[in-house]
Amino acid sequence: MPARTVFSLDDLSTSVPKIFQQVQLTTANHQKNYIALYKLQTDAAKQRENVQNGRSVKLTGERAFEDVFISMLSRALPVKKGATVADRILKFVGGYTKLINEKAAEDRRKPGYDEDDDDTASRFVNRLLRFLFKGCTAKDKVVRFRVVQCIAEMVAHLGEIDEDGYTILRDSLLERVRDKEVPVRVQAVIALSKLCGSEDPLEQPNITDILLDTLHHDASADVRKAALVNLPPSPLTLAALLSRSRDVDPTIRKLVYSAVLEPNCVINKPSSEGQEQTVEGVGLTHPRVLSIAQRELIIRNGLGDREESVKAAAAKLMSTWVDVVRPAEVKPEEGQGVAEADLIAFLNLFDLVENSTAENALVSVFKTRVDLLDGLQFGDAFWNSVSPEKAFLARVFVDHCVSTKDDARVENALPVVTALAFKIQATYNELLEQVQAEEEEMLLRGAVEEEHEEERIEREFVIGEMLRMAVNLDYADEIGRRKMFQLVRDMISQDILPEGLVSRCLDVMRELSPSERDLIRVVVEVVHELRDPSDEDEPVRDTSGADDAETTIGETPMTARTVRVGPKPATEMSPEERARADAIDLRCLSLCIGMLERVNGTFEENSTLEGILGELIIPAVKRKELLLREKGLVSLGLCCLIARRMAQNSFQLFLSQLQSAPEVLKIRVLQIVFDIMMVHDGIFLGPGSTNGERIVEFLLHILDTDESEKVQALLCVGLSKLMLSGMVADERVLQSLVLIYISPETVNNQELRQCLSYFFPVYCYSSSTNQRRMQKIFIPLYDKLSEVYKEWDGDENMISPAQASLMFVDWTDPQKSAAVAAKVPGHVVDESIHVDLASNIIKALFNDELEKDDKKALCQLLGRLYLPDKVDDDKIRTLKFLMDNLSSRRPLRDSAAKNAFAKFETAISKKFDAQLADFNEEEYRQLEYLQELFEFVDDIIPNDADEEEAPKRRGGKKRSVSVVSDMTSTTSAPSGDESTPPPRRKSNGKGKAKRRRLSQSDDESDEETPTERGGTPLSVAPTRVMPRRSAADKSRVAVTKTLAPPPSETEEDEDEGDEDEDDEEDQEATPAPSRGRGQGDATKAQPSKVREAEKSDAEIDDLLDGEIQHDSIMDSSEEEDADEVDDLLG
């Protein structure tokens, strides 16, 4: 046996480095080296010296060990990130800290231990931490990273440290959370997350709050990911963790489901039988612990994500929920399988009535868990007692099998037609009995108990789900088909049928009807029956031959003929009868809307519709009640979609409703207007349309003046669709959409912003023509934005023109369009768009009134433009010609702008040196088709050398034009020379007032009349009138500045002489429409709301009654239409 060697402190300098040499190679030997290093430290701690005559002890051994250990650690600190050898060393340091503190804890549990004395472990940890604290503020980012990484490895196993050490540790880590280096912040977040559980909740700043703030607002995805994974879930942090399911980084969104929600569904807790056994308990993210809103948020964000990896993680979580949601002690019911019991318990987590979240979750489970799909059995026991969960499960199961074309499972799941019809009938009878009971309860008690109301809603839901299943039934069984048809027809014939079941019944009726004509005939008969005021006890049906009627497969059973009695006039009705008649009319209109939504044929092919048009729809449009008028207009709009001529004649009526209608009605009418234009585009927006320009002006007028966010969003959606489809190519529409998108006052209109955020890239990248159109409007819009930005004084922050110009550069980038063209055959890319944009920018720089900051922004924008390898000679020479003349006639004086311009000029000269080698300005001027360019340059007066840089300001007042009449004509010059405005006047900056949004102003320009443009004018097209120099003009902010050039001095003088007379005539001719905020005295500029409503109602009556000669479906403006209109109104 070898002799034991005597320990010497000199051995530390060789033994400790050997250990560090081994641990940096692999983590497999760490445990062995923990023991070896601990033995060295224990032996070294025994080496002590007595000082002060034995009254104290000097720990020379511990000090020597710590010196060697810190020396070895310090060698790993300067190693850059990514080196695994340094990572292993720091991991070893953290593990060794854990070991020595565990050994110290064992010693403290021994009897006779004095807790007041410091032990070797605490002294070692305190010294090591104080050494690392010095590196937290090091200038070298690598050292800071390694120091904080080492602290993060140690912080969970520090044991007992003094108060001062903990305070320094906490403050150092909180400071590193704000470090400019991302890796340092990541390690600081990891370290702080391990301190959350031990901190005092009253201590400020609170570590949890700091981490939550980092989770929400840190710009780095790595830092947010570290906070998400390491922040311990708790009721306080759960909402913040769930919010990361909408993070911009897909990895973080995935980790919410895979690293936070799924692992914490269940927890292992000790069993009551013994501490060694564990059972699964309910975790913090268990589905039964979460609220309904949180569960729906998780499913909606996860299964609706665009990334497949996120959807897969969410689907895996749904599968886990199905396994854990049913408690182990709850056994399946008799005759119920395990799969059915688990899925029913899963569906109990959701509100099945409100939204489709539960359906998406269940379909996801069917896709990922085929075993559950195979385990479902829909036998007789299943249908004996149908709950909302069972009906929902069966319906989603059938829909899923139909979508996957699994016919075998559909046949096994669906009951026979007759059985399902009887089941629907029985449930519907129970619903009718409950409704009658509720009416009696309301009469007796004045209120209905909440439980009874919930039961009624559940029965309605069950009936609706069974009707949705009935659509997929096989109706080869004639007996079952006749039974189902008669049942559904009887249901829609009763006005007590809930509104939500009308569409379900019509879906089944459409499936049972062999043609659209039969469906329309049945619905029209039902409408006549509902509106028939005859006594129910009187025999009004002609049932002769009804029992003997026979049908074959594919035919609709004959319905009994009804002897109709004319409705009682409204003047003879009592208030109760009138209310009853209005309720029936609403039900009939709902039936008409549902029927028309399911019809694809033309109006002329279904003459049965003429009756309800004149008897029901048109009178409803004339009614004053909002709900009746709304349903009437929707029905008329649906008729217009299948009747081209009717759409042309009735379009005037819908536009007239947009001026004074309430918001709810205005939204429905706008939907109708856009649908009609999309379906019948040739009539209203086609090449031969006479009123297309007026319609666009009118829609822009509504967009400019309406205050409702929903109306603004709907208008932007509709106009975007028209622009994207190519039906509208007006640059004014594009300008208005850009302006409202950039406006700070639409920042809270998320629907509008989201629509336009999607529209602009898709619109521009899909076509070079669209990019060219965007390039043309850039300079005028930049001038407008520049003025607005200087004068804006609203509470919201507005983006600068320089920031907006970067969006234009991206939208007009030919490379983005080329990427789309590679996927679309025949798509041609115009690569010279940015070259023409550069020419436009340089022409704008000739404007001496342009501010210094604007010139700087435009010059810096030149360096971001894409310059293709091949450019037309004339285009590049035009650009060179403009740059040379700018340098000689209007040289830039700002150093930043001058440097950016010089850099761009050098790049052009270098890249296109061959094309510009023989460039001669005198020869170039001989080209006749560029004479406008030469005239523009020749009109520029060169600046004197000593001229001041300060911009000129003119004192004259400037009138502006409304968005609806702004830029009515735009000329297109060749070679990218378009869209360059003349030098503009500067605003005097007076009369600032907050405006609703960034838009063109409201004054109508003096343009040609509608008759001069040709075609019949639309009477509802807006003509905005106000005194040209009223106080309202001064109070409008620059948000409403127009792109139109200011009038000349001669025109202004003439206008001043005639303004009073013109204003008086204009106001007599057309009343001013309602305006937004800051429009002056509303009592003088517009009539009262009561008078507006009366006038609007009178106009509608005139349009519908044909008393005035407007283009509407109700009048007879032409003799050839007389017979048709008489039939419609008869």
Secondary structure, 3 states (H helix, E strand, C coil): CCCCCCCCHHHHHHHHHHHHHHHCCCCCCHHHHHHHHHHHHHHHHCCCEEECCCCEEECHHHHHHHHHHHHHHHCCCCCCCCCHHHHHHHHHHHHHHHHHHHHHHHHHCCCCCCCCCCCHHHHHHHHHHHHHHHHCCCCCHHHHHHHHHHHHHHHHHCCCCCHHHHHHHHHHHHHHCCCCCHHHHHHHHHHHHHHHHHCCCCCCCCHHHHHHHHHHHCCCHHHHHHHHHHCCCCCCCHHHHHHHHHCCCHHHHHHHHHHHHCCCCEEEEEECCEEEEEEEEECCCCCCCCCHHHHHHHHHHHHCCCCHHHHHHHHHHHHHHHHHCCCCCCCCCCCCCHHHHHHHHHHCCCCCCCCCHHHHHHHHHHHHCHHHHHHCCCCHHHHHCCCHHHHHHHHHHHHHHHHCCCHHHHHHHCCCHHHHHHHHHHHHHHHHHHHHHHHHHHHHHCCCCHHHHHHHHHHHHHHHHHHHHHCCCCCCCHHHHHHHHHHHHHHHCCCCCCHHHHHHHHHHHHHHCCCHHHHHHHHHHHHHHHHCCCCCCCCCEECCCCCCCCCCCCCCCCCCEECCCCCCCHHHCCHHHHHHHHHHHHHHHHHHHHHHHCCCCCCCCCCCHHHHHHHHHHHHHHCCCHHHHHHHHHHHHHHHHHCHHHHHHHHHHHHHHCCCCCHHHHHHHHHHHHHHHHHCHHHHCCCCCCCHHHHHHHHHHHHHHCCCHHHHHHHHHHHHHHHHHCCCCCHHHHHHHHHHHHCHHHCCCHHHHHHHHHHHHHHHHCCHHHHHHHHHCHHHHHHHHHHHHHHCCCCCCCCCHHHHHHHHHHHCCHHHHHHHHCCCCCCCCCCCHHHHHHHHHHHHHCCCCCCHHHHHHHHHHHCCCCCCCCCCHHHHHHHHHHHHHHHHHCCCCCHHHHHHHHHHHHHHHHHCHHHHCCCCHHHHCCCHHHHHHHHHHHCCCCCCCCCCCCCCCCCCCCCCCECCCCCCCCCCCHHHCCCCCCCCCCCCCCCCCCCCCCCCECCCCCCCCHHHHCCCCCCCCCCCCCCCCCHHHHHCCHHHCCCCCCCCHHHHHHHHHHHHHHHHHHHHHCCCCCCCCCCCCHHHHCCCHHHHHHHHHHHHHHHHHCCCCCCCCCCCCCHHHHHHHHHHHC
